[in-house]
Amino acid sequence: MDLFPHALLAALRDDPRRPAFEHGDRVVSRGEVLELTARIARGLREAGLGPGSALAVRTGVTPEAFAAHLAAHTLGCAVVALRPGFPAARLPHVFRSGIGALLLDPASAMPDVLAAAGPVPLLALGPYGGARDLLAGPGGGEITVTARRDDAAMVMFTSGSTGRPKGCATTYGALTAHWAWQPRTWSPLAAEFAASFGRYLLTGPFASTVIMEFLAPCLLGGGTAVIPVDDDGPLLPYAIERHRISGAVTTVPGLRRMLDRLRERSADLGSLRALVVVGSPLSPARLRSAVDLLGPVVYQGYGLTEAGSIAMLTPGDIARGPDRVLSSVGRPHRGVEVTVRDEADRELPPGRLGEVHVRSPYLMAGYRGDPETTRAVLRDGRLRTGDLGFLDEDGYLHLAGRVREVIRVNGSAVHAGPIERALSVHPDVAEAYVAGAADARTGEAVHAFVVPAPGRVPDPEALTDLVRAGLGPASAPATITPVSAVPLTPSGKPDKRALLHLLTP
């Protein structure tokens, strides 16, 4: 099997006139992407970068930015992608991890990134101060891949919201084995995505593993990535209508905004074939609502930065499966093994709640520069995800929150996830989030925050009784607060700390 990114380069060469990107009014062909890649690779090489070098990248979403990522991969660099919103206070830690150079585009040259980079050599995609402009040099000629299988290809840093950021390092060998990047070994689901993402609405940063995972079948399958420059939201239904989008990715809050807008004003979404919802589990009520409004195009995805995409709930699952599949995140991808284990690392039978463990050929190699934390989560080739869940008898994976999201009420350990699941099945509730806070009487108390279903007014007393009856008195929320929307962290996940700030002192 050819090492990553050989398959992608071959796909671009096979049809050089076919559009690879639409960026506003600009159409960039596959041949032009190759020319940009060769030019940037030459500049990176002349800057002293090569196999094993670490290149920090902070750019917007442009064809040039994608070509820069591809160029770095041809040289065998570890691309350390700095996503928008990464906490400024955590940036110095990233640049202390052996960064060889910083690549930016002039529009994304944030002062906090430049300050954290310090003396690290500066490269740019266009004129910028004293930086070396990689687009201004001569053409690069032939593209030669010098990547090495065991070197890190990508390093994705976590936000560090629970401590020091962790850099998840994925090797070139792992990307070579990844389900998305090898069209000759695509499963039926991967081939389905390649057909559905013929026109991919590309709104997220290349620093996102999810964005890159679905860009792969788009480009490898002959599709075009559409980068809108005239829309004011992450996934407006009207952007899908305007650009005739066939495939898109969104989060649970993004889906909620999309459905709310469609109820206010309809849109022609006849071109849409796949809408993948990621980031957090989708409640059965929200999933039913989405399918009713959008049709059989909704997929629920589950993955981690450390493991890539793990499982997928497909429209076929939703249509053919029993009702309980609506509360799942689907079955694991081909080649991905999921087990659920107890605290003693014993595998649990179907239906038993425990920690989700994953084994696959494209797991991260470890956390960059942090062998102790790596040993804690990688065990015998398996990744401890930190997610609480269970497998049912049909192989569907059901998530129930984070293992560490434990609230101690009068000494009893209460998990937030099962409470969220119990609340989210109520017809008055579209989304539910639970967090714990110190309490003078019980040590800690459960606090719930619910987004009402359209046209419904949740009754806190009825919801509390529902939880108490299903999970016991310790799990019953001390407060239930309706919210119009959940605040998000910079990485797009629900910000439970911000929710707790909504409580009256």
C-alpha positions as CSV (number, residue, x, y, z in Angstrom):
1,M,0.0,0.0,0.0
2,D,1.5,3.4,-1.1
3,L,2.4,5.6,1.8
4,F,0.2,8.7,2.5
5,P,-0.2,11.1,0.6
6,H,0.6,9.1,-2.6
7,A,-3.1,8.2,-3.2
8,L,-4.2,11.8,-3.0
9,L,-1.4,13.0,-5.3
10,A,-2.4,10.3,-7.8
11,A,-6.0,11.3,-7.7
12,L,-5.1,15.0,-8.4
13,R,-2.9,14.0,-11.3
14,D,-5.5,11.7,-12.9
15,D,-7.8,14.6,-13.8
16,P,-5.8,17.9,-13.6
17,R,-8.6,20.0,-15.1
18,R,-11.4,18.9,-12.8
19,P,-12.2,21.5,-10.1
20,A,-10.8,20.7,-6.7
21,F,-12.0,23.8,-4.8
22,E,-14.5,26.5,-5.3
23,H,-13.5,29.5,-3.2
24,G,-16.1,32.1,-3.6
25,D,-16.0,33.0,-7.3
26,R,-12.7,31.4,-7.8
27,V,-12.4,27.8,-9.2
28,V,-9.1,26.0,-8.5
29,S,-8.4,22.9,-10.5
30,R,-6.6,19.8,-9.3
31,G,-3.7,20.6,-11.5
32,E,-3.4,24.1,-9.9
33,V,-3.5,22.5,-6.5
34,L,-0.5,20.3,-7.5
35,E,1.3,23.4,-8.8
36,L,0.7,25.2,-5.5
37,T,1.8,22.1,-3.6
38,A,5.1,21.8,-5.6
39,R,5.8,25.5,-5.1
40,I,5.2,25.5,-1.4
41,A,7.1,22.2,-0.9
42,R,10.1,23.8,-2.6
43,G,10.0,26.8,-0.2
44,L,9.6,24.5,2.8
45,R,12.6,22.4,1.7
46,E,14.7,25.5,1.2
47,A,13.7,26.7,4.7
48,G,15.3,23.5,6.0
49,L,12.2,21.4,6.6
50,G,12.1,17.7,5.8
51,P,11.3,14.3,7.2
52,G,10.7,14.5,11.0
53,S,10.5,18.4,11.1
54,A,7.6,19.9,12.9
55,L,5.7,22.7,11.1
56,A,3.1,24.8,13.0
57,V,0.4,25.9,10.7
58,R,-2.1,28.7,11.4
59,T,-4.2,29.6,8.3
60,G,-7.7,30.3,7.1
61,V,-9.7,27.9,4.9
62,T,-8.3,28.4,1.4
63,P,-7.0,26.2,-1.4
64,E,-3.5,27.6,-0.7
65,A,-3.8,26.5,2.9
66,F,-4.7,23.0,1.8
67,A,-1.8,22.9,-0.6
68,A,0.5,23.9,2.3
69,H,-0.7,21.0,4.4
70,L,-0.2,18.6,1.4
71,A,3.3,20.1,0.6
72,A,4.4,19.5,4.2
73,H,3.2,15.9,4.1
74,T,5.1,15.2,0.9
75,L,8.2,16.3,2.7
76,G,7.4,14.1,5.7
77,C,6.9,16.9,8.2
78,A,4.7,16.7,11.3
79,V,2.0,19.3,10.7
80,V,1.0,20.9,14.0
81,A,-2.3,22.6,13.1
82,L,-3.3,25.5,15.3
83,R,-7.1,25.8,15.1
84,P,-8.9,29.1,15.6
85,G,-9.9,29.8,19.2
86,F,-7.0,27.7,20.7
87,P,-6.4,29.3,24.1
88,A,-3.7,31.9,23.9
89,A,-2.3,31.0,27.3
90,R,-1.6,27.4,26.0
91,L,0.2,28.5,22.8
92,P,3.7,28.7,24.4
93,H,3.4,25.1,25.4
94,V,2.8,24.1,21.8
95,F,5.9,26.0,20.6
96,R,8.0,24.4,23.2
97,S,7.4,21.0,21.7
98,G,10.1,21.3,19.0
99,I,8.5,23.4,16.3
100,G,10.8,24.0,13.4
101,A,8.9,26.8,11.7
102,L,5.5,28.7,11.8
103,L,3.5,28.9,8.6
104,L,0.6,31.4,8.4
105,D,-1.4,33.4,5.9
106,P,-1.6,37.2,6.3
107,A,-5.3,37.1,7.2
108,S,-4.6,34.7,10.1
109,A,-1.5,36.3,11.6
110,M,-2.9,36.6,15.1
111,P,-0.7,38.5,17.5
112,D,-1.0,35.8,20.2
113,V,0.3,33.2,17.8
114,L,3.2,35.4,16.7
115,A,4.1,36.2,20.3
116,A,4.1,32.6,21.4
117,A,6.2,31.6,18.4
118,G,9.1,33.8,19.6
119,P,12.3,33.1,17.6
120,V,10.7,30.3,15.5
121,P,11.3,31.0,11.7
122,L,8.2,32.5,10.1
123,L,6.8,31.5,6.7
124,A,3.8,32.9,4.9
125,L,1.3,32.2,2.1
126,G,1.6,35.7,0.7
127,P,3.5,38.9,1.6
128,Y,3.7,39.4,5.4
129,G,6.3,41.5,7.2
130,G,9.7,39.7,7.3
131,A,8.3,36.3,6.7
132,R,9.4,34.2,3.7
133,D,6.6,34.2,1.1
134,L,6.2,30.6,-0.1
135,L,4.0,31.7,-3.0
136,A,6.5,34.1,-4.4
137,G,9.2,31.7,-5.3
138,P,9.7,29.7,-8.6
139,G,7.7,26.7,-9.5
140,G,8.6,23.5,-7.6
141,G,8.7,21.0,-10.4
142,E,8.0,17.3,-9.7
143,I,6.6,16.4,-6.3
144,T,8.6,13.8,-4.5
145,V,7.3,12.1,-1.4
146,T,10.0,11.7,1.3
147,A,7.7,10.9,4.2
148,R,8.7,8.0,6.5
149,R,6.1,5.5,7.8
150,D,6.9,5.8,11.5
151,D,7.3,9.6,11.7
152,A,4.4,11.8,12.9
153,A,2.3,13.2,10.1
154,M,-0.1,15.3,12.1
155,V,-0.1,16.6,15.7
156,M,-3.5,17.8,16.9
157,F,-3.5,19.6,20.3
158,T,-6.4,19.4,22.6
159,S,-7.6,22.7,24.2
160,G,-6.1,21.9,27.6
161,S,-9.4,22.9,29.3
162,T,-8.7,20.2,31.9
163,G,-5.0,20.8,32.2
164,R,-2.0,21.0,29.9
165,P,-2.8,20.6,26.2
166,K,-2.0,17.2,24.8
167,G,-0.6,16.8,21.3
168,C,-2.1,13.8,19.6
169,A,0.5,12.5,17.1
170,T,-0.6,10.4,14.2
171,T,2.0,8.7,12.0
172,Y,2.3,8.5,8.2
173,G,1.7,4.7,8.6
174,A,-1.6,5.3,10.5
175,L,-2.8,7.8,7.8
176,T,-1.9,5.3,5.1
177,A,-4.2,2.7,6.9
178,H,-7.0,5.2,7.5
179,W,-10.4,4.4,6.1
180,A,-10.7,7.7,4.3
181,W,-7.3,8.0,2.5
182,Q,-7.1,4.6,0.6
183,P,-9.8,4.4,-2.2
184,R,-8.7,1.0,-3.3
185,T,-9.7,-0.5,0.1
186,W,-12.8,1.6,0.7
187,S,-15.7,-0.1,2.5
188,P,-19.2,0.4,1.1
189,L,-19.8,3.2,3.6
190,A,-16.6,5.0,2.6
191,A,-17.6,4.6,-1.1
192,E,-21.0,6.0,-0.2
193,F,-19.4,9.1,1.4
194,A,-17.3,9.6,-1.7
195,A,-20.4,9.7,-3.9
196,S,-22.3,11.8,-1.4
197,F,-19.5,14.4,-0.9
198,G,-19.2,15.3,-4.6
199,R,-19.8,18.9,-3.5
200,Y,-18.5,19.3,0.0
201,L,-19.4,22.4,2.0
202,L,-16.0,23.1,3.6
203,T,-16.4,25.5,6.4
204,G,-14.2,24.1,9.2
205,P,-10.5,24.5,9.6
206,F,-7.9,22.1,8.3
207,A,-6.8,21.8,11.9
208,S,-9.9,19.5,12.4
209,T,-9.5,15.8,11.9
210,V,-13.2,15.6,11.1
211,I,-12.9,18.2,8.3
212,M,-9.9,16.4,6.8
213,E,-11.6,12.9,7.1
214,F,-14.4,14.0,4.8
215,L,-12.3,16.1,2.5
216,A,-10.5,12.8,1.7
217,P,-13.4,11.0,0.1
218,C,-14.5,14.2,-1.6
219,L,-11.2,14.7,-3.5
220,L,-10.3,11.1,-3.9
221,G,-13.8,10.4,-5.3
222,G,-13.5,13.2,-7.9
223,G,-15.5,15.8,-6.0
224,T,-15.2,19.5,-5.3
225,A,-14.8,21.2,-1.9
226,V,-16.8,24.4,-1.8
227,I,-15.5,27.1,0.5
228,P,-18.2,29.8,0.8
229,V,-17.1,33.4,1.5
230,D,-20.6,35.0,1.7
231,D,-22.3,33.1,4.5
232,D,-22.7,34.2,8.1
233,G,-23.0,30.8,9.7
234,P,-21.2,27.5,10.1
235,L,-23.8,25.6,8.2
236,L,-26.7,27.6,6.9
237,P,-29.3,25.6,5.0
238,Y,-29.3,28.5,2.5
239,A,-25.6,27.9,1.8
240,I,-26.5,24.3,0.9
241,E,-29.2,25.7,-1.4
242,R,-27.0,28.4,-2.9
243,H,-24.0,26.2,-3.7
244,R,-26.0,23.0,-4.5
245,I,-24.1,21.1,-1.8
246,S,-24.3,17.3,-1.6
247,G,-22.3,16.6,1.6
248,A,-21.7,18.6,4.8
249,V,-20.6,18.2,8.4
250,T,-22.0,19.9,11.4
251,T,-22.2,19.8,15.2
252,V,-25.3,19.1,17.3
253,P,-25.7,22.9,18.1
254,G,-25.1,23.6,14.4
255,L,-27.9,21.2,13.4
256,R,-30.3,22.8,15.9
257,R,-29.6,26.2,14.4
258,M,-30.1,24.8,10.9
259,L,-33.5,23.1,11.8
260,D,-34.7,26.3,13.6
261,R,-34.0,28.4,10.5
262,L,-35.7,25.9,8.2
263,R,-38.8,26.2,10.4
264,E,-38.7,30.0,9.9
265,R,-38.0,29.9,6.2
266,S,-37.7,26.8,3.9
267,A,-34.8,26.1,1.5
268,D,-34.4,23.8,-1.5
269,L,-32.1,21.1,-0.1
270,G,-32.7,18.6,-2.9
271,S,-29.0,18.4,-3.6
272,L,-28.1,17.2,-0.1
273,R,-27.2,13.5,0.2
274,A,-25.3,13.4,3.4
275,L,-25.3,15.5,6.6
276,V,-22.8,14.1,9.2
277,V,-23.4,15.3,12.8
278,V,-20.4,15.1,15.0
279,G,-18.9,16.4,18.3
280,S,-21.5,15.0,20.8
281,P,-24.3,12.4,20.7
282,L,-27.5,13.4,19.0
283,S,-30.6,12.9,21.1
284,P,-33.3,10.6,19.6
285,A,-35.8,13.5,19.5
286,R,-33.4,15.7,17.7
287,L,-32.5,12.9,15.3
288,R,-36.1,12.2,14.5
289,S,-36.8,15.9,13.9
290,A,-33.8,16.2,11.6
291,V,-34.8,13.1,9.5
292,D,-38.4,14.4,9.3
293,L,-37.3,17.8,8.0
294,L,-34.3,16.8,5.9
295,G,-35.1,13.3,4.8
296,P,-32.8,10.2,4.8
297,V,-29.6,12.1,4.7
298,V,-28.6,12.3,8.4
299,Y,-25.5,10.4,9.7
300,Q,-24.4,10.5,13.4
301,G,-20.7,10.2,13.7
302,Y,-18.5,9.3,16.7
303,G,-14.8,9.9,16.9
304,L,-11.9,11.3,18.8
305,T,-8.8,13.3,17.9
306,E,-6.8,10.3,19.3
307,A,-8.6,7.8,17.1
308,G,-10.3,9.5,14.2
309,S,-13.8,8.3,13.2
310,I,-14.8,5.3,15.2
311,A,-18.5,4.6,14.5
312,M,-21.3,5.8,12.3
313,L,-25.1,5.7,12.4
314,T,-26.3,5.7,8.8
315,P,-29.7,6.6,7.3
316,G,-30.1,2.9,6.6
317,D,-29.6,2.0,10.2
318,I,-32.2,4.6,11.2
319,A,-34.7,3.3,8.6
320,R,-34.3,-0.4,9.2
321,G,-33.1,-0.7,12.8
322,P,-35.2,-1.0,15.9
323,D,-36.1,2.2,17.8
324,R,-33.2,1.8,20.2
325,V,-30.7,2.6,17.4
326,L,-31.8,6.2,17.5
327,S,-30.0,6.5,20.8
328,S,-26.8,5.0,19.5
329,V,-23.8,6.4,17.5
330,G,-24.0,3.4,15.1
331,R,-21.7,0.5,14.5
332,P,-17.9,0.7,14.4
333,H,-16.2,1.2,11.0
334,R,-14.7,-1.8,9.2
335,G,-11.3,-2.5,10.8
336,V,-12.2,-0.8,14.1
337,E,-12.7,-2.9,17.1
338,V,-14.7,-1.5,20.0
339,T,-15.0,-3.1,23.4
340,V,-16.5,-2.0,26.7
341,R,-14.5,-2.7,29.8
342,D,-14.8,-2.3,33.6
343,E,-12.3,-0.7,35.9
344,A,-10.3,-3.9,36.1
345,D,-10.0,-3.9,32.3
346,R,-12.3,-6.9,31.9
347,E,-14.5,-6.9,28.7
348,L,-18.2,-6.5,29.5
349,P,-21.1,-8.3,27.7
350,P,-23.7,-6.4,25.6
351,G,-25.8,-4.0,27.7
352,R,-23.3,-3.5,30.5
353,L,-22.1,0.1,31.0
354,G,-18.3,0.7,31.1
355,E,-15.5,2.6,29.5
356,V,-15.3,2.4,25.7
357,H,-11.9,1.0,24.4
358,V,-10.9,1.2,20.7
359,R,-8.4,-0.7,18.6
360,S,-7.7,0.3,15.0
361,P,-4.8,0.7,12.5
362,Y,-5.1,4.5,12.6
363,L,-4.9,5.3,16.3
364,M,-2.6,8.0,17.4
365,A,1.0,6.9,18.2
366,G,0.8,8.8,21.5
367,Y,0.9,12.3,23.0
368,R,3.9,14.2,21.7
369,G,6.5,14.6,24.4
370,D,4.2,13.1,27.1
371,P,5.0,9.3,27.5
372,E,3.4,9.1,30.9
373,T,0.0,10.2,29.7
374,T,0.4,8.1,26.6
375,R,0.9,5.0,28.7
376,A,-2.2,5.8,30.7
377,V,-4.5,5.8,27.6
378,L,-2.8,3.3,25.2
379,R,-2.8,-0.2,26.5
380,D,-2.1,-3.4,24.5
381,G,-2.8,-1.6,21.3
382,R,-6.1,-0.2,22.6
383,L,-7.1,3.3,23.3
384,R,-9.0,4.1,26.5
385,T,-11.4,6.7,25.2
386,G,-12.6,8.1,28.6
387,D,-16.2,7.7,27.3
388,L,-18.8,5.8,29.1
389,G,-21.0,3.5,27.1
390,F,-22.3,0.1,26.1
391,L,-22.7,-2.1,23.1
392,D,-26.2,-3.6,22.4
393,E,-26.7,-7.2,21.1
394,D,-26.8,-5.9,17.5
395,G,-23.4,-4.2,17.8
396,Y,-24.6,-0.6,18.1
397,L,-22.6,1.6,20.4
398,H,-24.5,3.8,22.9
399,L,-22.6,6.6,24.7
400,A,-23.5,7.7,28.2
401,G,-21.1,10.6,28.9
402,R,-17.5,10.8,30.1
403,V,-16.0,8.5,32.7
404,R,-14.6,11.4,34.6
405,E,-17.9,13.4,34.6
406,V,-18.7,12.1,38.1
407,I,-20.8,14.1,40.6
408,R,-20.5,13.0,44.2
409,V,-23.9,13.5,45.9
410,N,-23.9,12.6,49.6
411,G,-20.9,10.3,48.8
412,S,-22.6,8.5,45.9
413,A,-20.9,8.6,42.5
414,V,-23.4,9.9,39.9
415,H,-22.4,10.0,36.2
416,A,-23.7,13.0,34.2
417,G,-24.2,11.1,31.0
418,P,-27.0,8.8,32.0
419,I,-28.9,11.8,33.5
420,E,-28.5,13.7,30.2
421,R,-29.8,10.6,28.3
422,A,-32.8,10.3,30.6
423,L,-33.7,14.0,30.2
424,S,-33.2,14.0,26.4
425,V,-35.8,11.3,25.7
426,H,-38.6,13.5,27.1
427,P,-40.6,15.1,24.3
428,D,-40.3,18.6,25.8
429,V,-36.5,18.4,25.6
430,A,-34.3,18.8,22.5
431,E,-30.9,18.8,24.3
432,A,-29.8,18.2,27.9
433,Y,-26.5,18.9,29.6
434,V,-25.6,18.1,33.2
435,A,-22.8,19.4,35.4
436,G,-21.9,19.2,39.1
437,A,-21.2,22.1,41.5
438,A,-20.2,22.3,45.1
439,D,-23.1,22.2,47.5
440,A,-23.0,22.9,51.3
441,R,-25.6,20.2,52.1
442,T,-24.7,17.3,49.8
443,G,-21.0,18.0,48.9
444,E,-21.9,18.3,45.2
445,A,-25.2,18.7,43.5
446,V,-26.5,17.8,40.0
447,H,-27.5,20.8,37.8
448,A,-29.3,20.2,34.5
449,F,-29.6,22.6,31.6
450,V,-32.2,21.8,28.9
451,V,-32.9,23.3,25.4
452,P,-36.7,23.0,25.0
453,A,-38.1,21.2,22.0
454,P,-39.7,23.6,19.5
455,G,-43.0,24.9,20.8
456,R,-42.6,23.0,24.2
457,V,-42.2,24.3,27.7
458,P,-40.4,21.7,29.9
459,D,-41.7,21.2,33.4
460,P,-38.7,21.0,35.8
461,E,-40.7,19.1,38.4
462,A,-41.8,16.5,35.9
463,L,-38.2,16.1,34.5
464,T,-36.8,15.8,38.0
465,D,-39.3,13.0,38.8
466,L,-38.4,11.3,35.5
467,V,-34.7,11.2,36.5
468,R,-35.5,10.1,40.1
469,A,-37.7,7.3,38.9
470,G,-35.2,6.0,36.4
471,L,-31.8,6.6,38.1
472,G,-32.5,7.0,41.8
473,P,-32.7,10.0,44.2
474,A,-29.0,10.8,44.0
475,S,-29.2,11.5,40.3
476,A,-32.2,13.9,40.6
477,P,-31.1,17.4,39.5
478,A,-31.1,20.1,42.2
479,T,-31.9,22.6,39.5
480,I,-33.1,22.4,35.9
481,T,-32.5,25.5,33.9
482,P,-34.0,26.1,30.4
483,V,-31.5,27.7,27.9
484,S,-32.1,28.7,24.3
485,A,-28.7,27.4,23.3
486,V,-25.7,25.8,24.9
487,P,-22.4,27.8,24.9
488,L,-19.5,26.2,23.2
489,T,-15.8,25.8,23.9
490,P,-13.3,26.9,21.2
491,S,-13.2,23.3,20.0
492,G,-17.0,23.4,19.4
493,K,-18.0,21.2,22.4
494,P,-20.6,22.1,25.1
495,D,-19.1,24.4,27.7
496,K,-20.4,23.2,31.0
497,R,-18.4,25.7,33.0
498,A,-20.2,28.5,31.2
499,L,-23.5,26.8,31.9
500,L,-22.8,26.7,35.6
501,H,-22.1,30.4,35.5
502,L,-25.8,30.9,34.6
503,L,-26.9,29.7,38.0
504,T,-28.0,32.4,40.4
505,P,-25.4,32.7,43.3
